[in-house]
Amino acid sequence: MKLPIANILAGAMLLNACAPVALAPDDKERSLLTAKMVKLSSAVEKHFWSLSEMPFDETINILRSATRDNPSLLAPEFEPYQFKVQYQNPYAVLLLCSKDGSRAIMEDAGCSADLDRQVTDAASPCEFKLVVQSKCKIKRLDLH
């Protein structure tokens, strides 16, 4: 009786190990995430403008503080992913990554009206590639 259960468990673990950690969003999901990301990064930007210094809180706490007036901005569509937040005095940059934090999905500066960086390369690491300069001039470090 123990042998079949062990085989089932081993097979399940093998299948789980072979499955991708987080699939890249399809076009429909990417479009939805883009719209929500721009609104969220804008809220974080507004929150950062109210601070006198860089926040040293965990990302989730920064996002919660920034969305205190509108918690729906932390949409359930973001749950399969991981956020990173960067304070670029006084600008905010949000980076959306795979759940395991290994791959970048998209990146946005809160001061701009449109999404600033879509990442479609599955090998792109979860690293900030936007630098926000004076008057919201955005420089992309991933373009040569």
C-alpha positions as CSV (number, residue, x, y, z in Angstrom):
1,M,0.0,0.0,0.0
2,K,2.8,2.4,0.7
3,L,4.5,1.9,-2.7
4,P,1.7,3.2,-4.9
5,I,1.2,6.3,-2.6
6,A,5.0,7.0,-2.8
7,N,4.9,6.7,-6.6
8,I,1.9,9.1,-6.8
9,L,3.7,11.6,-4.5
10,A,6.9,11.3,-6.4
11,G,5.1,11.8,-9.8
12,A,3.3,14.8,-8.4
13,M,6.5,16.3,-7.1
14,L,8.2,15.7,-10.5
15,L,5.4,17.3,-12.4
16,N,5.4,20.3,-10.1
17,A,9.2,20.7,-10.4
18,C,8.9,20.7,-14.2
19,A,6.1,23.3,-14.3
20,P,7.1,26.9,-14.8
21,V,7.1,28.9,-11.6
22,A,5.0,31.7,-13.1
23,L,3.8,31.9,-16.6
24,A,4.2,35.2,-18.4
25,P,0.9,37.0,-18.8
26,D,-0.9,36.6,-22.1
27,D,-1.8,39.6,-24.2
28,K,-5.2,40.1,-22.5
29,E,-3.8,39.8,-19.0
30,R,-0.9,42.0,-19.9
31,S,-3.3,44.7,-21.1
32,L,-5.3,44.6,-17.9
33,L,-2.1,44.6,-15.8
34,T,-0.8,47.6,-17.7
35,A,-3.8,49.7,-17.0
36,K,-3.8,48.8,-13.3
37,M,0.0,49.3,-13.0
38,V,-0.2,52.8,-14.3
39,K,-2.8,53.7,-11.7
40,L,-0.9,52.0,-8.9
41,S,2.4,53.6,-9.8
42,S,0.7,57.0,-9.8
43,A,-0.7,56.4,-6.3
44,V,2.8,55.4,-5.1
45,E,4.2,58.5,-6.7
46,K,1.7,60.7,-4.9
47,H,2.6,58.9,-1.6
48,F,6.3,59.5,-2.2
49,W,5.7,63.3,-2.8
50,S,4.3,63.4,0.7
51,L,7.4,61.9,2.3
52,S,10.4,63.9,3.5
53,E,12.8,60.9,3.0
54,M,13.1,57.5,1.4
55,P,10.8,54.9,2.9
56,F,12.5,52.0,4.5
57,D,9.4,49.9,4.9
58,E,8.6,46.6,3.1
59,T,7.2,46.9,-0.4
60,I,3.8,45.6,0.6
61,N,3.5,48.2,3.4
62,I,4.5,51.0,1.0
63,L,1.9,49.8,-1.5
64,R,-0.8,49.7,1.3
65,S,0.1,53.2,2.5
66,A,0.0,54.5,-1.0
67,T,-3.4,52.9,-1.7
68,R,-5.0,53.7,1.7
69,D,-7.6,56.0,0.1
70,N,-8.3,53.5,-2.7
71,P,-7.3,49.9,-1.7
72,S,-8.8,48.6,-5.0
73,L,-5.6,49.9,-6.7
74,L,-3.9,46.8,-5.2
75,A,-6.0,44.7,-7.6
76,P,-6.3,40.9,-7.2
77,E,-4.8,40.6,-10.7
78,F,-1.4,41.4,-9.1
79,E,-1.5,38.4,-6.7
80,P,0.3,36.0,-9.0
81,Y,3.2,38.5,-9.2
82,Q,5.7,40.2,-7.0
83,F,6.3,44.0,-6.8
84,K,9.5,46.0,-6.2
85,V,9.3,49.7,-5.4
86,Q,12.1,52.1,-5.9
87,Y,12.3,55.7,-4.5
88,Q,14.0,58.0,-6.9
89,N,13.7,61.2,-4.9
90,P,10.8,62.1,-5.1
91,Y,9.7,59.9,-8.0
92,A,8.3,56.3,-7.7
93,V,9.2,53.4,-9.9
94,L,7.3,50.1,-9.7
95,L,8.6,46.9,-11.1
96,L,6.3,43.9,-11.6
97,C,8.0,40.6,-11.6
98,S,7.2,36.9,-11.6
99,K,6.0,35.5,-8.3
100,D,9.5,34.0,-7.6
101,G,11.1,37.4,-8.3
102,S,13.3,36.0,-11.1
103,R,11.7,37.7,-14.2
104,A,10.6,41.2,-15.0
105,I,7.1,41.6,-16.4
106,M,6.7,45.5,-16.6
107,E,8.1,48.6,-15.0
108,D,6.5,52.1,-14.6
109,A,7.5,55.5,-13.3
110,G,4.5,57.0,-11.5
111,C,5.1,60.5,-12.9
112,S,4.3,59.4,-16.5
113,A,0.9,58.9,-18.0
114,D,1.7,55.6,-19.9
115,L,3.5,52.4,-19.0
116,D,7.2,53.0,-19.5
117,R,8.6,49.5,-20.0
118,Q,6.9,46.2,-21.1
119,V,9.2,43.2,-20.8
120,T,8.5,40.4,-23.2
121,D,11.8,38.7,-23.0
122,A,11.4,35.7,-20.6
123,A,15.1,35.8,-19.7
124,S,14.9,39.5,-18.5
125,P,15.9,39.5,-14.8
126,C,13.7,41.3,-12.2
127,E,15.9,44.5,-12.1
128,F,15.0,48.2,-12.3
129,K,15.9,49.6,-15.7
130,L,14.3,53.0,-15.5
131,V,15.9,56.2,-14.2
132,V,13.7,59.2,-13.6
133,Q,15.4,62.5,-14.2
134,S,14.2,66.0,-13.5
135,K,10.7,66.9,-14.8
136,C,9.9,63.2,-15.2
137,K,12.4,62.6,-18.0
138,I,12.7,58.8,-18.1
139,K,15.9,57.1,-19.2
140,R,15.8,53.3,-20.0
141,L,19.0,51.5,-19.1
142,D,18.0,48.5,-21.1
143,L,18.1,50.3,-24.4
144,H,21.4,50.8,-26.1
